[in-house]
Amino acid sequence: MALVLPYRGEDLLTLAVLVAAAALLAAIARIDCRTRRIPNRAVGALAGLWLLWRLGLGAYECWMEHAGFYSSTFPLAYRFQSGAWASQPLGLPSAPEALAAAAVVGLGLLAFTLAYEALAKKEALGGGDVKLMAALALFLGLGRSALCLLVACVVAVAWAALRRRRAGGSGSSAGSDASPADAEGTFAFGPALAIGAAVAVVPGVAAALMW
């Protein structure tokens, strides 16, 4: 008797990649909390994970074609392109949509940050935050990236308000080593982006798995 899995292979591969991305994002958030910086190699690892995922989707389509799971036959190059470039497992964006979203989000945030800092004469988002959000956009697409940023901003504002309240009650603004904000008021935006990404992607993926 053939083994019938409840989910398609590309969905299982995507779930594994999302778990790996979540672990990497948690590590990035922890580093940002402790050092107030997001290493380029960590952002590069996240983007590299996305690339490996897309290549894996293409390889899976080639295997399905070679194993005879499709009723019609196409060249392996076509199957690879279909999986790596055009597939949208669990409702996540295709490669063209992802690359466009990364470009729009990355360049848009960079332009906003430079303009804000020039006008307000104070720091907005750090370069690491901009690069991290661009890497996240590869997985999220444009719409989910907007939701991620919105949630991250709400989390940041809520944390700042809570911190001011605690500081007013205790008479001291000093925080712990792992706090998103330090005594000088700088804020580690990486944890907020991690929360925003989870809110943006988990409900849609869960719904795709259920239906």
Summary of the structure (lengths in Angstrom):
residues: 211
radius of gyration: 20.2
end to end distance: 25.4
largest distance: 72.2
contacts: 629
relative contact order: 0.14
helix: 76%
strand: 1%
